[in-house]
Amino acid sequence: MSRESLLITIGIILILIAIIFFIIKYIISKLVDRRIANYQEDLITKHYNEVENIYRQMRGWKHDYHNHIQTMKAYISLGKYEDIEEYLNDLDRDLTEIDTVLKTGNIMVDAILNSKLSIAINQNININAKAKVPENIQISEVDLCVIIGNLMDNAIEAAIKLENLDDRFIRIYIREIKSQLYISITNSAKGKAKKVNMRYISTKLGKNHGFGLKRVDRIVSKYDGFINRQSEEGVFATEIILPF
């Protein structure tokens, strides 16, 4: 084979390799995009179901409102005032489960955050939450809900592993600081979180194992933000700063 033919053959091989490389890269990117889309769709569906559950409870309580009034009137007519007090305490506990805990100023964030807080309260997790989202925020509401939803899911999952109910807690703080959105979620945890290659790993099982943490990291990177995770014995904290 002449030198010229050899060079042509090598050139063709290199072109084919390049084409195959770009095809593989395209296929991988599509698979990743599909995985992200499926994960986000699953997450939004989950959040929707959680919010729908709250509304269903509220509708049920409203439906029973008339019956509650009639019951309390009957107790009054019979002079059973201690029974009325006990009945009101039961209603108060029932209403607490569906009460909207926070009003952040953003409807989407209200929906996702309050749905998660409702789940946390039902799991006997002590809540300390303050949140305010500015109106002029340029961050996508979907991205914001994915971040908050994932952080809350991880916080709840960690807190409920503690057998002592008094040790379960989640602290939430969201506010604007110098044209940046500051998100801080701290929760009780069993022991200390594990790290692999300088990254904290998820303890979840299944097809989306650890995917939520990566999704949060990608969104923070998308907005040139900052994320800091810290773990100490019994406590895990995440801080996120998103410019807008």
Contacts in CASP RR format, 6 or more apart in sequence:
PFRMAT RR
TARGET T0000
AUTHOR 0000-0000-0000
METHOD contacts of the structure
MODEL  1
MSRESLLITIGIILILIAIIFFIIKYIISKLVDRRIANYQEDLITKHYNE
VENIYRQMRGWKHDYHNHIQTMKAYISLGKYEDIEEYLNDLDRDLTEIDT
VLKTGNIMVDAILNSKLSIAINQNININAKAKVPENIQISEVDLCVIIGN
LMDNAIEAAIKLENLDDRFIRIYIREIKSQLYISITNSAKGKAKKVNMRY
ISTKLGKNHGFGLKRVDRIVSKYDGFINRQSEEGVFATEIILPF
1 9 0 8 1.000
35 211 0 8 1.000
36 215 0 8 1.000
39 208 0 8 1.000
39 211 0 8 1.000
39 212 0 8 1.000
39 215 0 8 1.000
40 142 0 8 1.000
40 146 0 8 1.000
40 215 0 8 1.000
42 208 0 8 1.000
43 146 0 8 1.000
43 149 0 8 1.000
43 150 0 8 1.000
44 142 0 8 1.000
44 145 0 8 1.000
47 111 0 8 1.000
47 112 0 8 1.000
47 115 0 8 1.000
47 145 0 8 1.000
47 149 0 8 1.000
50 115 0 8 1.000
50 116 0 8 1.000
50 118 0 8 1.000
50 119 0 8 1.000
51 111 0 8 1.000
51 112 0 8 1.000
51 114 0 8 1.000
51 115 0 8 1.000
53 115 0 8 1.000
53 118 0 8 1.000
54 98 0 8 1.000
54 114 0 8 1.000
54 115 0 8 1.000
54 118 0 8 1.000
57 97 0 8 1.000
57 98 0 8 1.000
58 98 0 8 1.000
61 94 0 8 1.000
61 95 0 8 1.000
61 98 0 8 1.000
68 87 0 8 1.000
68 91 0 8 1.000
71 87 0 8 1.000
72 84 0 8 1.000
72 87 0 8 1.000
72 88 0 8 1.000
75 81 0 8 1.000
75 83 0 8 1.000
75 84 0 8 1.000
75 87 0 8 1.000
76 84 0 8 1.000
96 121 0 8 1.000
97 118 0 8 1.000
97 121 0 8 1.000
97 122 0 8 1.000
98 118 0 8 1.000
100 110 0 8 1.000
100 114 0 8 1.000
101 113 0 8 1.000
101 114 0 8 1.000
101 117 0 8 1.000
101 118 0 8 1.000
101 121 0 8 1.000
101 127 0 8 1.000
101 129 0 8 1.000
102 110 0 8 1.000
102 113 0 8 1.000
102 114 0 8 1.000
102 117 0 8 1.000
102 129 0 8 1.000
102 130 0 8 1.000
102 131 0 8 1.000
103 110 0 8 1.000
104 110 0 8 1.000
104 113 0 8 1.000
104 131 0 8 1.000
104 132 0 8 1.000
104 133 0 8 1.000
104 174 0 8 1.000
105 132 0 8 1.000
105 133 0 8 1.000
105 135 0 8 1.000
106 133 0 8 1.000
106 135 0 8 1.000
106 137 0 8 1.000
106 141 0 8 1.000
106 144 0 8 1.000
108 141 0 8 1.000
108 142 0 8 1.000
108 144 0 8 1.000
108 145 0 8 1.000
109 131 0 8 1.000
109 133 0 8 1.000
109 141 0 8 1.000
109 144 0 8 1.000
109 145 0 8 1.000
109 148 0 8 1.000
109 174 0 8 1.000
111 145 0 8 1.000
112 145 0 8 1.000
112 148 0 8 1.000
112 149 0 8 1.000
112 152 0 8 1.000
113 129 0 8 1.000
113 131 0 8 1.000
113 148 0 8 1.000
113 152 0 8 1.000
113 172 0 8 1.000
116 148 0 8 1.000
116 149 0 8 1.000
116 152 0 8 1.000
116 153 0 8 1.000
116 156 0 8 1.000
117 127 0 8 1.000
117 129 0 8 1.000
117 152 0 8 1.000
119 156 0 8 1.000
120 127 0 8 1.000
120 152 0 8 1.000
120 155 0 8 1.000
120 156 0 8 1.000
120 159 0 8 1.000
120 170 0 8 1.000
121 127 0 8 1.000
123 156 0 8 1.000
123 159 0 8 1.000
123 160 0 8 1.000
123 168 0 8 1.000
124 165 0 8 1.000
124 168 0 8 1.000
125 156 0 8 1.000
125 159 0 8 1.000
125 160 0 8 1.000
125 168 0 8 1.000
125 169 0 8 1.000
125 170 0 8 1.000
126 166 0 8 1.000
126 168 0 8 1.000
126 169 0 8 1.000
126 170 0 8 1.000
127 169 0 8 1.000
127 170 0 8 1.000
127 172 0 8 1.000
128 169 0 8 1.000
128 170 0 8 1.000
128 171 0 8 1.000
128 172 0 8 1.000
129 170 0 8 1.000
129 171 0 8 1.000
129 172 0 8 1.000
129 173 0 8 1.000
130 172 0 8 1.000
130 173 0 8 1.000
130 174 0 8 1.000
130 175 0 8 1.000
131 172 0 8 1.000
131 173 0 8 1.000
131 174 0 8 1.000
131 175 0 8 1.000
132 174 0 8 1.000
132 175 0 8 1.000
132 176 0 8 1.000
133 144 0 8 1.000
133 174 0 8 1.000
133 176 0 8 1.000
133 181 0 8 1.000
134 176 0 8 1.000
134 181 0 8 1.000
134 244 0 8 1.000
136 244 0 8 1.000
137 144 0 8 1.000
137 181 0 8 1.000
137 244 0 8 1.000
138 244 0 8 1.000
139 181 0 8 1.000
139 223 0 8 1.000
139 242 0 8 1.000
139 244 0 8 1.000
143 219 0 8 1.000
143 222 0 8 1.000
143 223 0 8 1.000
146 215 0 8 1.000
146 216 0 8 1.000
146 219 0 8 1.000
147 183 0 8 1.000
147 216 0 8 1.000
147 219 0 8 1.000
147 220 0 8 1.000
147 240 0 8 1.000
148 183 0 8 1.000
150 212 0 8 1.000
150 213 0 8 1.000
150 215 0 8 1.000
150 216 0 8 1.000
151 183 0 8 1.000
151 185 0 8 1.000
151 216 0 8 1.000
151 238 0 8 1.000
152 170 0 8 1.000
152 172 0 8 1.000
152 185 0 8 1.000
154 187 0 8 1.000
154 202 0 8 1.000
154 213 0 8 1.000
154 236 0 8 1.000
155 170 0 8 1.000
155 185 0 8 1.000
155 186 0 8 1.000
155 187 0 8 1.000
155 236 0 8 1.000
156 170 0 8 1.000
156 187 0 8 1.000
157 203 0 8 1.000
157 204 0 8 1.000
158 187 0 8 1.000
158 188 0 8 1.000
158 189 0 8 1.000
158 190 0 8 1.000
158 236 0 8 1.000
159 168 0 8 1.000
159 169 0 8 1.000
159 170 0 8 1.000
159 187 0 8 1.000
159 188 0 8 1.000
159 189 0 8 1.000
160 168 0 8 1.000
161 189 0 8 1.000
161 190 0 8 1.000
162 168 0 8 1.000
162 188 0 8 1.000
162 189 0 8 1.000
162 190 0 8 1.000
167 188 0 8 1.000
168 188 0 8 1.000
169 187 0 8 1.000
169 188 0 8 1.000
170 185 0 8 1.000
170 186 0 8 1.000
170 187 0 8 1.000
170 188 0 8 1.000
171 184 0 8 1.000
171 185 0 8 1.000
171 186 0 8 1.000
171 187 0 8 1.000
172 184 0 8 1.000
172 185 0 8 1.000
173 182 0 8 1.000
173 183 0 8 1.000
173 184 0 8 1.000
173 185 0 8 1.000
174 181 0 8 1.000
174 182 0 8 1.000
174 183 0 8 1.000
174 184 0 8 1.000
175 181 0 8 1.000
175 182 0 8 1.000
176 182 0 8 1.000
177 241 0 8 1.000
179 243 0 8 1.000
179 244 0 8 1.000
180 241 0 8 1.000
180 242 0 8 1.000
180 243 0 8 1.000
180 244 0 8 1.000
181 240 0 8 1.000
181 241 0 8 1.000
181 242 0 8 1.000
181 244 0 8 1.000
182 239 0 8 1.000
182 240 0 8 1.000
182 241 0 8 1.000
183 238 0 8 1.000
183 239 0 8 1.000
183 240 0 8 1.000
183 241 0 8 1.000
183 242 0 8 1.000
184 237 0 8 1.000
184 238 0 8 1.000
184 239 0 8 1.000
184 240 0 8 1.000
185 237 0 8 1.000
185 238 0 8 1.000
186 235 0 8 1.000
186 236 0 8 1.000
186 237 0 8 1.000
186 238 0 8 1.000
187 235 0 8 1.000
187 236 0 8 1.000
187 237 0 8 1.000
188 234 0 8 1.000
188 235 0 8 1.000
189 231 0 8 1.000
189 234 0 8 1.000
189 235 0 8 1.000
189 236 0 8 1.000
190 234 0 8 1.000
191 233 0 8 1.000
191 234 0 8 1.000
192 231 0 8 1.000
192 232 0 8 1.000
192 233 0 8 1.000
192 234 0 8 1.000
193 200 0 8 1.000
193 201 0 8 1.000
193 229 0 8 1.000
193 231 0 8 1.000
193 236 0 8 1.000
194 200 0 8 1.000
194 201 0 8 1.000
195 201 0 8 1.000
199 213 0 8 1.000
200 213 0 8 1.000
200 229 0 8 1.000
200 231 0 8 1.000
201 210 0 8 1.000
201 213 0 8 1.000
202 209 0 8 1.000
202 210 0 8 1.000
202 212 0 8 1.000
202 213 0 8 1.000
204 210 0 8 1.000
216 227 0 8 1.000
216 240 0 8 1.000
217 227 0 8 1.000
220 226 0 8 1.000
220 227 0 8 1.000
220 240 0 8 1.000
220 242 0 8 1.000
223 242 0 8 1.000
223 243 0 8 1.000
223 244 0 8 1.000
224 243 0 8 1.000
225 240 0 8 1.000
225 241 0 8 1.000
225 242 0 8 1.000
225 243 0 8 1.000
226 239 0 8 1.000
226 240 0 8 1.000
226 241 0 8 1.000
227 238 0 8 1.000
227 239 0 8 1.000
227 240 0 8 1.000
227 241 0 8 1.000
228 238 0 8 1.000
228 239 0 8 1.000
228 240 0 8 1.000
229 236 0 8 1.000
229 237 0 8 1.000
229 238 0 8 1.000
229 239 0 8 1.000
230 236 0 8 1.000
230 237 0 8 1.000
230 238 0 8 1.000
230 239 0 8 1.000
231 237 0 8 1.000
END
